[in-house]
């Protein structure tokens, strides 16, 4: 929490706002990982999700939460994301993270299949402890749309501390070998500035590059 103490005054300022959330939508460019995924039998969405979530883990500002009125730093979080079930309704996949890419993808695919097959909404936060509810990241992908921006539903803005990320359709491969998409990031401004969103974008791209090298 040493790094947080350096910005506690910023947190206190934004925590007094009725809506302390910052929302940024930007073009994320990363190495085109789809040929690599095809060559290695990896599903592109789950490969990309792995790098997004592990990039978040490496930036303290995305790991701060409000628990019982105090700011804490969580050590990890559960992987989760939205899924469309068999009835074309929203559902939620959730599973424990893994540092191993293949294990992560296997868990993610298995969780997706369970969520797709369930008529009832599953993996909501109600059954979790108050602390485990803080161990969360909200992820949604809309591959049918060229996303420009998004506004997430919020129960109560003032105390909302879970980062939410969304992205839409990938671009066609560019001449420079890059892939582009609109990434939207929402977070508590007491914890996250635009600079930290920049760090996240850099970390996602760097992680993909390391895996493909």
N, C-alpha and C positions, 0 to 999 in steps of 0.2 A: 504493500500500500504506500510505499515511499513515493512512488511517482504520482499517486493520486493526491497526496498532501500538497504537492506543488501546484495543483490546480483546484484545490478545495474551494478557494474563493470564487473561481469561475463556476464551479458546481453550485455553490450557495446562491450565486446571482441567478443562474438559469432555473434553479429549483423553485424560486419564488414566482416564476411565470405560470400562468394558467396552462399554457402549452409550451413546454420546454423542448419540443422535438425539432430536430433539424432533418430536412428531407433533401437529398441531392440525387439528381438523375444525370448521368454522364455516359459518354461513349467509352466502353471498356474495350481495349485492344489486347489480344493475347496471341501467342503462336497458334496457328491452325492445328489443333490437336486431333482433328477427325481422321486424317490418314493414319496417324499413330494408333488411334483406337481401333481402326479397322484392321490394321496389320496385327494387332495384339489381342483381338477379340474382346475389346472393352467397350461397354456402352457409353457413348459420349456424355450423356447427361450426368451419369453417376461419376465418371472421371472428372468432369468439371466441378461437380458438387464437392468431391473430395478436396479439390484445391481451394475452393471458396471457403469451406469450413476450417481447413487447417490454416489458411491465411488469417482468418479471424482469430483463431487461437493464439497466434503469435503477436497480437497487438493488444496490449493491456487495456486500452481504452474501450475496446469492444467486450471486455470481460468484467467490467464494473457493473454492479447491480445494487438495488436498494432492498435491503432485507431487515425487517423489523425496525424501520426508521433509520438504519445506519447504512452507509456505503460499504460494500464488501467487494472483493475480487474473487470470482469463481475460478476454480482450477480447470474445469472442463465443462462441456455441455453435451446434451443429447443431440444427435443429428435428427432433424425432422424437416419435412417439406410437404407441400400440398400435392394431392393426387386426385385424379378424376376416377370415380368408381364406375361400376358396370351400368349404373343408372344415369351416368353423366352428371353426378353430383359431387360436390367437394368432399374430400376425406383427407386424413393425415397419416403419413408414414412417419414412424419414429423408431430409432435404434441407437445402440451405444456406438460411439465413435471407435475407430481403430486407426493406428498410425500406418498400418500396412494397407497399401492401395487395394490389393486383390481381396483382402478380408473385408475392407470397408465396402467395396462394390458388392460383394456377395451379401452382406448384411442389408445394404440399401435396396438391392433388387428384391430380396426376400420380403422386406418390410413393405415395399411398393405393391407386391402381389397381394399381400394380406389386406392392405388398405383398398386396393381395387376390387377385391372380392367381397368386401363388407358393405351391406346395405346401410347399416347404422354408422354414424360418425364415431370414430375411434381415436385413441391417442390424444384426447383433449387433456387439459391440465387439471381438471377437477379431482382426479384420483391421486395426484402427486402431492407430496408434502409442500409446505410453503417454501422451503429452501429449494427443492427440486424444481418448482415452478420457475425459479430464477435461473436454473441451469437450462437455458433455452435460447435458441436463435430461430427466428421465423423466416422461412425460405419459401418463395413461390416462383415458378417458371411458367411463362405463357408462350410456348413455342409457335403458336399460331399467329401472333401479333408482333408487329414492329413497335415495341414499347417506347413511348415517349416519357411518361411519368405515371405514378401511381399514388393513390392515397389509401393507406391501410385503415381498416376499422379499428378504433381505439375505444376501450371501455372507459378509461379515465386518463386523459392526457397528462395530468400533473405528476402522477407517480409512475408513468409508463417507462420502463427501463430495458425492455428486451429489443435488441436490434432486429430490424426487419429488412430483408434483401429480396429484390425481385429482378428478373431479367426476362427478355422476350426472345424473339426469333434471332438466330445468328445471321450474320451477313453472308453473302457469297465470298469465297476465298479472294483475298486481295492480291495484287501483284507483288506486294512485299512479303507474302507468306503469312500475313496476319489475319485474324478473325475478329470481327467487331460485333458488339451488341450493346444495347442500352442497359446499363445497370442502375438500379434505384436503391439507395441506401437510406434508411430511416433509423435514427438513434437519438438518445437523450443528449442534448447539446451541453449539458453539464459534464459529460464524459467524452464526447466525440466532436471534433471540429472537422472542417473540410480537409485539413491537412491529414487527418487520420484516415479519411476516406481515400485520399491519394495514396497513402501507405498501403492500404488494403489492395487497391488496384495494382500497385507495383508488386505486392507479395503474391497475388494470384498469378500474374504473368510469369514471375520468376519461378514459382513452384512448378508450373507447367513446363517451362523451359528445362528445369533440372530433371524432371521425369523423362522428358523426351531425349535428353542428351546421352 
